Amino acid sequence: MSSSSGVNLENYLIPLEEIKRATENFSQQRCIGGGGFGAVYKGQLSERWQNRTAAIKQLGQDSHQGEREFRNELEMISKFHHENIISFIGYCDEGNEMIIVYEYAMNGSLDHHLQDPHKIRCITWTERLMICIGAAKGLSYLHSGLGEHNRVIHRDVKSANILLDNNLVAKVCDFGLSKNGPRNQPDTQLYTRVAGTQFYMDPTYHESRILRKESDVYSFGVVLFEILCGMLVYHEKRFGGDGKQFLMTSVRRYYKKEPHKVIDPHIMEQIDSGAFDAFKEIAYQCISFNSIERPTMEKVVERIEEALTIQTNKRSACTPEVRSWIESAIHKLKSSSSYEQRMGAYEMNLLAKRNNDNRVAIAYAGVIPLLKNLLKSPDSQEQAVTTLLILSSHDNNKFIIVSSGAVPGIIHVLREGNMAAREDAAATLFSLSLIDENKVTIGSAEAIPPLVLLLREGTQKGKRDATTALFNLCIYQGNTIRAVRAGVVPVLIELVREPQGVLKDELLGVLFVLSTHPEGILAIGKAEAVPVLVEVIGSGSLKLKETAATVLGKLCFGDQKYLVEAQELGVVEKLKDLMYHGTDRGKRIVGQLLEKMTI
C-alpha cells in the first residue's frame, strides 16, 4: 500500500505479534492514555525497530474515528518530517486492528500538565514560551505546503494533541481529522462536516462549515491562553474576586484593562512585562472572531520568538556576580534563623538599590514571596518592606508583589511596625496604587485606617507618605468612602490649619478628591472646614487657592449655610482677587461661586 505522496506504507508495517510483545498483550499496566478513540500504550520495540520506546495507539473497533480516520492519519503522518511533528514509526492493520506507532514523548501531553497544578507549576515561563514556539512551528510546517505535498489543516488543535519530549520540545500529533488542501492557493477553503473539539473550535468554522487554516490559528490561540493561565479551557476558575468562569470568558473580559488577572500565579513573578505584552497581543489576534484578522502561523512563531528574546534579554541583564549574590541572599532568606533572614533581606535591599536590572533579576529569582513571608516578623519586617518598596519602582514588579499576596503583610507592617517601617509600608502602598486595579485590592485589604493613623501621628515623612497614598487610593470611589469613615477629614483639616504646614498642596488634594463624593462633602462640612478654606483662598499659593475654592464651591452649592458662613468670613474679596490672578480653570470656579453669592 502506498500513500498519495508516494510513501510506500508497506515498509512501515509492524506485525501484530511485535505489538503484543511490546505492550505485554495490551496490558493495563502499559496503558498510558485513552478516550473515545481507543487506548495508547507505552511499549519497547525489538532490535528490528532499533529498540525504540514507542507510543502505540490502538483504535477501538467501534471508535468514532473508524477506519476512515485511521487511513487518513496514516496518509498524513507518513509524509511529515519535522522536529515539532510527532515521528511516525509504523502501523498494524492485521485482522480488524487499527494501530499506529509513534515515537514516545516522555513528558506526555500538554493537557496532562495543565490539569495537574503540581506539574504545570514546574514549567517556567521561558519553558512555556519555547513549548508555544515549538507547537507553532509544527503547525506552520503543516500550513506551508510540505514541499511538493498539499497544505494540511489539522482541524483538532488542542493541548491534548501537543506532546512534550524529555526536553519539553513540543510535538504536534493526532491527524485523524486533518484535511489536505491545495498548496498553490493563498486561501485554502474546504467545505466539510464540522469536526474537532468544542472548546477549541473556531466559531466561524462551526457556523459556516468552511474550513480554513485560520481555524487552526484560532484553536492554537486558545492553547496559548491555556499555557499562559496554567489551566484547561474547559475548566472553571475564579479570576480576582469574581465567581468561577471559563477561561476564554475571562480572557475576553480582562484583556484590555486587566490582562494580568489571567496569568498563572506560579509564573507571575517570572514574566517580563514586555514579553507578556508581545505574547498576549499575538495570542489575542489568534482568537479574533474575524478570521481575516488572525495572523499566519509563521507570524505567530515570529512574535512568540520576539517575546522569548525580550524575556531572555531581561533575565540576563544582571552580571554573573550579581546573580551569585542574589542566590546567596536567597539562601539566607530561606533560613530558619531570624538573623540570617534579616541579613538576606538587607543584602537584597543593597542589590535592589543599585539599578533597575538588579530589581528585575531579583523578582525573576522568586525573591518577592520570600520577602512577603518576613513581613509579619518583628525582626525582619523593616528590611523586607523597604526592599519591596525599592522593587516596586519597576512596573512589572508591582504586579508580582500584589499577585504574591504581599499586600496584607505590608498593611500589617503599616499597623504594627516601628515608625520607619510604617513609613516605608505607606510609600510601598502608594507605589503599588499607581496601577489602577491595585487601588481596589489595597483598599479592600483595609489599608485606609492605618494610613489615616500614620497621617495623624507620623513624622513629616510619614505624613507625606500617608497623604500621597491616600490621594492615589481615594481616586477610586470605594476608597473615598472608606477614608471618610476612617475619620480622615478632621485630620486633614487640622493639618491644613497648621501655620507651618508644608504638606498643604497634598492635603488639599486629598480633600478635593473626597469632596467628589456626597459622604465626603458631608464630612468636610462637619469638620468646620469653611474657615480653613477661606484662609487658604486668601493666603496660599495660586494652586492652593484654586483647590480650596473648588472644595468650598462644592460645600456652598450643597448647603446654603456654608455660603453664608464663607461670606461672613470675608471670602468675597479674596475670590475677586483670585478671579483677577487665577488660571482659566480657577476663574470658572470662582465665577460660579461669586454668582451664587450675589443671588
PAFISE-543273 format. One record per residue (C-alpha): residue number from 1; x, y, z. Coordinates in Angstrom, 2 decimals, decimal comma, padded with zeros to 5 digits, m for minus. Example, Ala and Ser with C-alpha at 12.3 -4.5 7.8 and 13.67 -1.06 7.14 Angstrom:
REM PAFISE-543273
 seq       x       y       z
   1  012,30 m004,50  007,80
   2  013,67 m001,06  007,14
***
This chain:
REM PAFISE-543273
 seq       x       y       z
   1  000,00  000,00  000,00
   2  001,31  003,47 m000,91
   3  000,19  006,89  000,22
   4 m000,82  009,61 m002,23
   5  002,53  011,30 m001,61
   6  004,38  008,23 m002,86
   7  005,40  006,83  000,54
   8  005,38  003,02  000,49
   9  003,46  002,21  003,66
  10  004,33 m001,48  003,38
  11  007,79 m000,54  004,66
  12  006,17  000,65  007,90
  13  004,11 m002,45  008,68
  14  004,70 m003,86  012,15
  15  003,39 m007,38  012,84
  16  000,66 m007,70  015,45
  17  002,86 m010,20  017,28
  18  005,52 m007,50  017,76
  19  002,90 m005,05  019,00
  20  001,56 m007,57  021,51
  21  005,06 m008,36  022,73
  22  005,88 m004,66  023,19
  23  002,64 m003,96  025,08
  24  002,58 m007,24  027,02
  25 m000,57 m008,16  025,13
  26 m002,11 m004,70  025,66
  27 m001,83 m004,98  029,44
  28 m003,43 m002,32  031,63
  29 m000,03 m001,64  033,23
  30  001,26 m000,49  029,83
  31 m001,70  001,78  029,12
  32 m000,76  005,47  029,33
  33 m003,89  007,09  027,94
  34 m007,25  006,56  026,38
  35 m010,54  008,02  025,26
  36 m013,34  007,58  022,78
  37 m010,83  006,66  020,08
  38 m009,33  003,68  021,97
  39 m006,16  003,43  024,07
  40 m002,46  004,37  023,98
  41  000,22  002,02  025,32
  42  003,88  002,50  026,06
  43  005,97 m000,28  024,54
  44  009,56 m001,27  023,82
  45  010,07 m002,43  020,24
  46  012,64 m005,06  019,35
  47  016,01 m004,67  017,66
  48  014,50 m004,62  014,17
  49  012,95 m001,29  015,13
  50  016,13 m000,05  016,88
  51  014,76 m000,98  020,33
  52  012,79  002,25  020,28
  53  010,39  003,19  023,04
  54  007,09  003,84  021,32
  55  003,58  005,14  021,91
  56  001,22  002,57  020,43
  57 m002,26  003,88  019,65
  58 m004,88  001,16  019,26
  59 m008,11  002,46  017,78
  60 m011,22  000,76  019,05
  61 m013,21 m001,37  016,61
  62 m016,23  000,83  017,26
  63 m014,30  004,05  017,77
  64 m015,63  007,31  016,42
  65 m012,55  007,68  014,28
  66 m013,16  004,40  012,46
  67 m011,21  003,09  009,53
  68 m011,54  006,31  007,52
  69 m009,77  008,35  010,19
  70 m007,20  005,58  010,65
  71 m006,32  005,62  006,93
  72 m006,38  009,41  006,91
  73 m003,93  009,61  009,80
  74 m001,60  007,10  008,14
  75 m001,75  009,10  004,93
  76 m000,85  012,28  006,81
  77  001,71  011,16  009,36
  78  003,75  009,07  006,93
  79  004,80  012,15  004,94
  80  005,63  014,50  007,82
  81  009,27  015,15  008,69
  82  009,68  017,95  011,20
  83  011,14  018,33  014,68
  84  007,79  019,54  016,03
  85  005,61  016,85  014,45
  86  005,48  013,52  016,27
  87  007,60  010,95  014,40
  88  005,85  008,04  012,71
  89  007,37  004,61  013,36
  90  004,85  002,24  011,82
  91  001,38  000,74  011,85
  92 m000,51 m002,53  012,06
  93 m003,77 m003,41  010,31
  94 m003,81 m007,18  010,76
  95 m007,30 m008,59  011,12
  96 m009,53 m005,80  012,34
  97 m006,75 m003,96  014,19
  98 m006,10 m000,27  013,57
  99 m002,81  000,55  015,30
 100 m000,44  003,47  014,73
 101  003,00  003,53  016,35
 102  004,73  006,84  017,14
 103  007,84  007,93  018,95
 104  007,25  008,04  022,70
 105  007,10  011,52  024,26
 106  008,44  011,14  027,78
 107  006,57  014,10  029,28
 108  003,21  013,15  027,84
 109  000,58  015,52  026,52
 110  000,36  019,20  027,40
 111 m003,18  018,84  028,74
 112 m001,98  016,43  031,45
 113  000,32  019,16  032,74
 114 m002,38  021,81  032,55
 115 m004,85  019,77  034,59
 116 m002,29  018,96  037,30
 117 m001,29  022,05  039,36
 118  001,84  020,30  040,63
 119  003,04  019,58  037,09
 120  002,26  022,89  035,43
 121  003,85  024,98  038,19
 122  007,14  023,20  037,44
 123  007,17  024,54  033,87
 124  008,70  028,02  033,87
 125  007,50  030,93  031,76
 126  010,55  030,64  029,50
 127  009,88  026,92  029,00
 128  006,24  027,68  028,22
 129  007,30  030,16  025,55
 130  009,55  027,51  024,00
 131  006,69  024,98  024,03
 132  004,47  027,54  022,26
 133  007,16  028,22  019,66
 134  007,68  024,51  019,00
 135  003,98  023,77  018,56
 136  003,56  026,88  016,38
 137  006,44  025,77  014,16
 138  004,82  022,37  013,75
 139  001,54  023,94  012,64
 140  003,35  026,42  010,40
 141  005,03  023,46  008,70
 142  001,63  021,86  008,06
 143  000,17  025,09  006,68
 144  003,16  025,92  004,47
 145  002,63  023,08  001,99
 146  005,10  020,31  002,94
 147  007,38  020,67 m000,07
 148  005,62  019,10 m003,05
 149  002,71  017,96 m000,88
 150 m000,54  019,76 m000,19
 151 m001,22  022,16  002,64
 152 m002,59  020,38  005,72
 153 m005,19  021,79  008,10
 154 m005,01  019,92  011,41
 155 m008,66  020,51  012,39
 156 m008,23  019,40  016,02
 157 m005,56  021,63  017,55
 158 m005,72  021,39  021,34
 159 m003,39  020,84  024,28
 160 m004,19  017,10  024,29
 161 m002,68  016,91  020,79
 162  000,61  018,55  021,75
 163  003,13  016,12  023,21
 164  006,28  017,01  025,15
 165  009,51  015,03  024,91
 166  012,14  014,68  027,63
 167  013,42  018,21  026,85
 168  009,89  019,70  026,73
 169  010,11  020,05  022,95
 170  006,56  020,26  021,60
 171  005,35  017,67  019,09
 172  002,01  018,11  017,29
 173  000,14  014,80  016,99
 174 m003,19  013,14  016,09
 175 m004,02  013,74  012,43
 176 m007,15  011,60  012,16
 177 m009,33  014,63  011,42
 178 m006,77  016,53  009,32
 179 m007,57  017,70  005,81
 180 m005,44  018,31  002,71
 181 m005,89  021,47  000,72
 182 m004,20  022,84 m002,42
 183 m000,90  024,49 m001,67
 184 m000,92  026,89 m004,61
 185 m003,86  028,89 m003,27
 186 m003,25  031,64 m000,70
 187 m006,61  030,98  000,95
 188 m007,42  027,28  001,13
 189 m011,15  026,72  001,75
 190 m012,75  023,34  002,29
 191 m016,45  022,69  002,74
 192 m016,69  019,83  005,21
 193 m018,62  018,36  008,09
 194 m017,80  020,11  011,35
 195 m015,29  018,16  013,43
 196 m012,94  018,96  016,27
 197 m013,22  019,68  019,99
 198 m015,89  022,10  021,17
 199 m013,97  024,48  023,44
 200 m011,12  024,88  020,92
 201 m013,24  025,11  017,78
 202 m013,23  028,19  015,57
 203 m016,79  029,62  015,84
 204 m016,61  030,82  012,21
 205 m015,91  027,28  011,01
 206 m018,59  025,88  013,29
 207 m021,22  028,19  011,79
 208 m020,19  028,15  008,12
 209 m018,68  024,64  007,77
 210 m015,94  026,32  005,73
 211 m012,56  025,05  006,93
 212 m009,54  027,32  006,55
 213 m006,06  027,26  008,02
 214 m007,22  030,20  010,18
 215 m009,40  027,71  012,06
 216 m006,20  026,06  013,33
 217 m004,90  029,51  014,28
 218 m007,99  030,16  016,42
 219 m007,62  026,81  018,20
 220 m003,93  027,47  018,80
 221 m004,79  030,86  020,31
 222 m006,92  029,02  022,88
 223 m003,92  026,78  023,66
 224 m001,70  029,86  024,08
 225 m004,04  031,22  026,74
 226 m004,19  027,81  028,43
 227 m000,40  027,88  028,71
 228 m000,37  031,48  029,99
 229 m003,10  030,82  032,54
 230 m001,99  027,33  033,60
 231 m005,42  025,73  033,15
 232 m007,53  023,89  030,61
 233 m010,05  025,88  028,61
 234 m012,99  023,74  029,75
 235 m012,24  024,08  033,47
 236 m013,69  026,91  035,56
 237 m011,69  029,12  037,89
 238 m012,02  032,28  039,97
 239 m010,13  035,24  038,50
 240 m009,59  038,04  041,01
 241 m012,61  038,42  043,27
 242 m015,09  037,21  040,68
 243 m017,06  033,98  040,62
 244 m015,92  030,95  038,65
 245 m015,63  031,48  034,91
 246 m014,44  029,56  031,88
 247 m011,02  030,62  030,66
 248 m011,96  032,30  027,37
 249 m014,75  034,28  029,05
 250 m012,17  035,75  031,43
 251 m009,60  036,32  028,67
 252 m012,04  038,41  026,63
 253 m013,28  040,23  029,74
 254 m009,90  041,25  031,14
 255 m007,75  041,57  028,01
 256 m007,85  045,37  027,61
 257 m007,76  046,69  031,18
 258 m006,60  043,90  033,49
 259 m004,85  041,27  031,33
 260 m002,55  040,15  034,15
 261 m005,55  038,75  036,04
 262 m005,49  035,59  033,94
 263 m001,76  034,87  034,35
 264 m000,91  031,66  036,19
 265  000,19  032,97  039,63
 266  003,03  030,42  039,68
 267  004,79  032,26  036,83
 268  003,66  035,82  037,57
 269  006,96  036,77  039,13
 270  008,91  035,36  036,17
 271  007,21  037,29  033,38
 272  008,77  040,41  031,92
 273  006,12  042,97  031,04
 274  007,48  043,45  027,51
 275  007,46  039,71  026,84
 276  003,95  039,48  028,27
 277  002,70  042,28  026,02
 278  004,14  040,64  022,89
 279  002,68  037,25  023,84
 280 m000,82  038,38  024,78
 281 m001,19  040,56  021,69
 282 m000,45  037,76  019,22
 283 m002,49  035,28  021,28
 284 m005,48  037,62  021,25
 285 m005,17  038,15  017,49
 286 m005,37  034,37  017,09
 287 m008,78  034,22  018,80
 288 m010,33  037,07  016,83
 289 m013,90  036,28  015,80
 290 m012,98  037,75  012,40
 291 m010,81  035,13  010,68
 292 m009,28  037,78  008,40
 293 m007,68  039,44  011,45
 294 m005,94  036,25  012,57
 295 m002,19  036,01  011,90
 296 m000,50  033,25  009,94
 297  001,25  030,57  011,98
 298  004,51  031,91  010,58
 299  003,70  035,29  012,14
 300  002,75  033,59  015,42
 301  006,17  031,90  015,52
 302  007,88  035,22  014,82
 303  006,04  037,13  017,56
 304  006,45  034,49  020,27
 305  010,15  034,25  019,42
 306  010,29  038,03  019,94
 307  008,65  037,56  023,34
 308  011,25  034,91  024,20
 309  014,06  037,25  023,12
 310  012,71  040,04  025,32
 311  012,34  037,62  028,21
 312  015,85  036,19  027,78
 313  017,48  039,60  027,47
 314  015,79  040,80  030,66
 315  016,78  037,71  032,58
 316  020,41  038,04  031,58
 317  020,61  041,78  032,26
 318  022,45  041,40  035,57
 319  026,03  040,16  035,83
 320  027,05  036,65  036,96
 321  028,44  038,26  040,10
 322  025,07  039,81  040,94
 323  023,29  036,51  040,25
 324  025,67  034,84  042,69
 325  024,88  037,46  045,36
 326  021,17  037,00  044,77
 327  021,47  033,24  045,22
 328  023,44  033,76  048,44
 329  020,82  036,17  049,80
 330  018,01  033,76  048,84
 331  019,73  031,04  050,85
 332  019,64  033,35  053,89
 333  016,01  034,32  053,32
 334  015,10  030,63  053,38
 335  016,95  030,06  056,66
 336  015,08  029,37  059,89
 337  017,34  031,88  061,68
 338  015,76  035,31  062,07
 339  019,25  036,85  061,95
 340  020,00  035,16  058,62
 341  016,62  036,21  057,26
 342  017,23  039,81  058,26
 343  020,68  039,78  056,65
 344  019,25  038,22  053,48
 345  016,64  041,00  053,25
 346  019,34  043,61  053,91
 347  021,54  042,22  051,12
 348  018,58  042,21  048,72
 349  017,96  045,82  049,72
 350  021,51  046,82  048,78
 351  021,34  044,96  045,46
 352  017,94  046,42  044,57
 353  019,15  049,97  045,23
 354  021,91  049,68  042,64
 355  019,92  049,64  039,41
 356  016,77  048,56  037,64
 357  018,38  045,46  036,12
 358  019,02  044,13  039,61
 359  015,42  044,81  040,59
 360  014,21  042,80  037,61
 361  016,64  039,95  038,32
 362  015,65  039,80  041,99
 363  011,98  039,47  041,08
 364  012,72  036,78  038,47
 365  014,67  034,83  041,07
 366  011,50  034,40  043,13
 367  012,53  036,68  046,00
 368  009,24  038,57  046,44
 369  007,31  035,65  048,04
 370  010,25  035,14  050,43
 371  010,15  038,80  051,46
 372  006,37  038,56  051,87
 373  006,90  035,79  054,43
 374  009,05  038,13  056,55
 375  006,52  040,96  056,79
 376  004,98  039,63  060,00
 377  008,34  039,00  061,67
 378  009,23  041,91  064,02
 379  012,94  041,22  063,47
 380  012,89  041,31  059,67
 381  009,82  043,27  058,57
 382  011,55  046,64  058,24
 383  014,20  045,31  055,85
 384  011,58  043,29  053,98
 385  009,17  046,17  053,41
 386  011,99  048,56  052,47
 387  013,22  046,10  049,84
 388  009,69  045,67  048,49
 389  009,43  049,46  048,24
 390  012,57  049,60  046,08
 391  011,47  046,64  043,95
 392  008,05  048,23  043,37
 393  009,63  051,04  041,35
 394  009,58  048,60  038,40
 395  006,05  048,33  036,99
 396  006,21  044,60  036,36
 397  007,28  044,07  039,97
 398  004,16  045,91  041,14
 399  002,05  043,15  039,58
 400  004,24  040,47  041,13
 401  004,06  041,98  044,63
 402  000,27  042,20  044,55
 403 m000,24  038,77  042,99
 404  002,11  037,19  045,55
 405 m000,36  038,17  048,28
 406  002,04  040,63  049,93
 407 m000,46  043,48  050,39
 408 m001,95  042,20  053,71
 409  001,58  041,80  055,08
 410  002,52  045,34  054,04
 411 m000,61  046,63  055,78
 412  000,35  044,62  058,89
 413  003,68  046,49  058,93
 414  001,79  049,77  058,45
 415 m000,22  049,00  061,60
 416  002,30  047,23  063,83
 417  005,82  048,15  062,68
 418  008,19  050,78  064,01
 419  007,84  054,27  062,56
 420  010,45  053,81  059,81
 421  008,83  050,54  058,71
 422  005,36  052,12  058,77
 423  006,54  054,97  056,58
 424  008,08  052,59  054,04
 425  004,92  050,48  054,09
 426  002,85  053,57  053,24
 427  005,28  054,50  050,47
 428  005,07  050,95  049,08
 429  001,27  051,09  049,03
 430  001,46  054,40  047,17
 431  003,82  052,86  044,61
 432  001,57  049,83  044,11
 433 m001,52  052,04  043,79
 434 m000,08  053,66  040,67
 435 m001,55  050,64  038,86
 436 m005,27  051,42  038,80
 437 m006,61  047,94  039,55
 438 m004,37  047,72  042,62
 439 m006,33  050,56  044,23
 440 m009,25  048,20  044,78
 441 m007,04  045,40  046,13
 442 m005,27  047,69  048,60
 443 m008,44  049,43  049,79
 444 m010,28  046,12  050,22
 445 m007,42  044,85  052,40
 446 m008,15  047,58  055,00
 447 m005,17  049,82  054,23
 448 m007,06  053,09  054,75
 449 m007,43  053,18  058,60
 450 m003,71  052,64  059,33
 451 m002,84  055,24  056,69
 452 m005,11  057,73  058,46
 453 m003,43  056,84  061,76
 454  000,01  057,45  060,24
 455 m001,24  060,77  058,88
 456 m002,21  061,74  062,42
 457  000,87  060,61  064,35
 458  003,70  060,14  061,85
 459  006,83  062,17  061,25
 460  006,88  064,72  058,44
 461  007,99  061,95  056,06
 462  005,31  059,59  057,37
 463  002,60  062,22  056,91
 464  003,76  062,84  053,33
 465  003,83  059,11  052,53
 466  000,36  058,64  054,03
 467 m001,05  061,67  052,19
 468  000,23  060,63  048,76
 469 m001,02  057,07  049,30
 470 m004,46  058,29  050,40
 471 m004,72  060,69  047,46
 472 m004,00  057,93  044,97
 473 m006,22  055,34  046,64
 474 m009,17  057,69  047,03
 475 m009,38  058,27  043,29
 476 m011,33  055,00  043,47
 477 m014,71  055,97  044,98
 478 m014,95  052,86  047,14
 479 m011,81  054,00  048,94
 480 m013,19  057,53  049,28
 481 m015,99  056,17  051,46
 482 m013,51  054,06  053,45
 483 m011,32  057,11  054,12
 484 m014,26  059,27  055,23
 485 m015,48  056,56  057,57
 486 m011,95  056,11  058,95
 487 m012,06  059,73  060,11
 488 m009,56  061,22  057,67
 489 m011,32  064,57  057,15
 490 m010,79  066,09  060,64
 491 m007,14  065,03  060,49
 492 m006,70  066,71  057,11
 493 m008,37  069,93  058,28
 494 m006,20  070,05  061,41
 495 m003,02  069,61  059,36
 496 m004,04  072,27  056,81
 497 m004,69  074,61  059,74
 498 m001,07  074,33  060,96
 499  000,71  077,63  060,13
 500  003,97  075,99  059,04
 501  002,32  073,07  057,26
 502  004,45  072,13  054,26
 503  002,02  069,48  053,01
 504 m000,90  071,77  052,22
 505 m000,79  071,00  048,49
 506 m001,07  067,27  049,12
 507 m003,58  067,60  051,98
 508 m005,92  069,82  049,99
 509 m005,54  067,43  047,08
 510 m006,97  064,65  049,26
 511 m009,79  066,95  050,42
 512 m010,58  067,74  046,80
 513 m010,83  064,03  045,92
 514 m013,03  063,38  048,97
 515 m015,30  066,27  048,01
 516 m016,33  064,40  044,85
 517 m018,42  062,03  046,98
 518 m021,56  063,05  048,95
 519 m020,25  061,43  052,14
 520 m017,00  063,34  051,69
 521 m018,79  066,69  051,37
 522 m020,86  065,95  054,46
 523 m017,73  065,08  056,48
 524 m015,87  068,19  055,27
 525 m018,77  070,38  056,38
 526 m018,96  068,72  059,81
 527 m015,21  069,21  060,31
 528 m015,71  073,00  060,24
 529 m013,62  073,34  057,12
 530 m015,02  076,67  055,87
 531 m012,73  078,96  057,95
 532 m009,68  076,95  056,92
 533 m010,64  077,02  053,24
 534 m011,32  080,76  053,32
 535 m007,94  081,38  054,95
 536 m006,14  079,36  052,26
 537 m008,01  081,24  049,50
 538 m006,65  084,46  050,99
 539 m003,05  083,47  051,68
 540 m001,97  080,32  049,86
 541 m000,19  079,76  046,56
 542 m002,26  080,08  043,39
 543 m002,66  076,30  043,14
 544 m003,72  076,05  046,80
 545 m006,18  078,92  046,42
 546 m007,88  077,31  043,44
 547 m008,07  073,88  045,09
 548 m009,54  075,42  048,26
 549 m012,04  077,41  046,17
 550 m013,11  074,22  044,38
 551 m013,76  072,39  047,67
 552 m015,55  075,45  049,10
 553 m017,70  075,63  045,98
 554 m018,83  072,01  046,42
 555 m019,76  072,80  050,05
 556 m021,61  076,00  049,21
 557 m023,53  074,55  046,27
 558 m024,67  071,73  048,53
 559 m025,79  073,75  051,55
 560 m026,68  077,46  051,82
 561 m025,35  077,73  055,39
 562 m021,75  077,24  054,21
 563 m022,26  080,00  051,66
 564 m023,40  082,38  054,38
 565 m020,53  081,38  056,68
 566 m017,95  081,96  053,95
 567 m019,38  085,39  053,16
 568 m019,27  086,36  056,82
 569 m015,58  085,40  056,88
 570 m014,84  087,84  054,03
 571 m014,37  085,35  051,20
 572 m015,88  087,61  048,52
 573 m012,89  089,99  048,35
 574 m010,48  087,06  048,34
 575 m012,40  085,43  045,50
 576 m012,37  088,65  043,47
 577 m008,59  088,81  043,82
 578 m008,34  085,17  042,69
 579 m010,67  085,98  039,78
 580 m008,15  088,57  038,64
 581 m004,96  086,47  039,06
 582 m006,22  082,90  038,59
 583 m005,97  080,41  035,76
 584 m008,85  079,89  033,33
 585 m010,00  076,87  035,34
 586 m009,77  078,82  038,60
 587 m011,68  081,75  037,14
 588 m014,53  079,46  036,10
 589 m014,86  078,06  039,61
 590 m014,58  081,47  041,26
 591 m017,10  082,95  038,83
 592 m019,65  080,28  039,75
 593 m019,09  080,91  043,47
 594 m019,39  084,70  043,17
 595 m022,52  084,34  041,08
 596 m024,02  082,12  043,78
 597 m023,15  084,68  046,46
 598 m024,72  087,63  044,66
 599 m028,07  085,94  044,03
***
